[in-house]
């Protein structure tokens, strides 16, 4: 049982939905992103997605692409991102942390070394968007063997023939991408999401969390109502880009979390 499994078991027992927040490690700088990260649980965040900055983030829209560029220009590295988790764990040993990004930095470090270091730091799960199920032997299965959840994305184009393949080694939760396209593109619609979530849940007992296109407490509530929870990334990262204070960003996140939790 990982912290992710424990969190969703607790939420299920309470009859509550999950709120998941994404931030980019090192954006706009290491100190600010660490301060923001440490404030997330108090703002109602159930699971933290910590972005690993990468030079070529092909699934991300301009907002998160620019966040990654700012982080890299500021000297953020994979080691510094792991160090953020270590620092966070000094005062919080319960909030699940999922590292989200691309395979190249992990491959460059070495899979075995990365998994050992991530587990030791206090990471609970991985979302690596450019490794399909056909490549599970690369990272997914080693991660599972190391005690980390490997969370897979399903999309509107994941048909019934493809879905079992996507789900086969997934653990923790399923991340359903509510729209076709990149992060931060269109607005999520609960009427479109509901039948897709039901279709996925008919084939797995894992929680289904929905992300992409959620920018308001109202949308977070509507999406969480038809799923097991909601994820917000680009709307949070945009506030970082606009140089809002950490306290203002956390207040915005609390509104989103309250929306999801009211579903």
HELIX and SHEET records of a PDB file:
HELIX    1   1 UNK A    3  UNK A   14  1                                  12    
HELIX    2   2 UNK A   30  UNK A   40  1                                  11    
HELIX    3   3 UNK A   41  UNK A   43  5                                   3    
HELIX    4   4 UNK A   62  UNK A   73  1                                  12    
HELIX    5   5 UNK A   78  UNK A   89  1                                  12    
HELIX    6   6 UNK A  103  UNK A  109  1                                   7    
HELIX    7   7 UNK A  111  UNK A  121  1                                  11    
HELIX    8   8 UNK A  133  UNK A  135  5                                   3    
HELIX    9   9 UNK A  140  UNK A  145  1                                   6    
HELIX   10  10 UNK A  160  UNK A  167  1                                   8    
HELIX   11  11 UNK A  190  UNK A  201  1                                  12    
HELIX   12  12 UNK A  217  UNK A  226  1                                  10    
HELIX   13  13 UNK A  234  UNK A  241  1                                   8    
HELIX   14  14 UNK A  246  UNK A  261  1                                  16    
SHEET    1   A 9 UNK A 149  UNK A 150  0                                        
SHEET    2   A 9 UNK A 125  UNK A 128  1                                        
SHEET    3   A 9 UNK A  96  UNK A 101  1                                        
SHEET    4   A 9 UNK A  47  UNK A  51  1                                        
SHEET    5   A 9 UNK A  18  UNK A  24  1                                        
SHEET    6   A 9 UNK A 229  UNK A 232  1                                        
SHEET    7   A 9 UNK A 207  UNK A 211  1                                        
SHEET    8   A 9 UNK A 173  UNK A 177  1                                        
SHEET    9   A 9 UNK A 153  UNK A 154  1                                        
END                                                                             
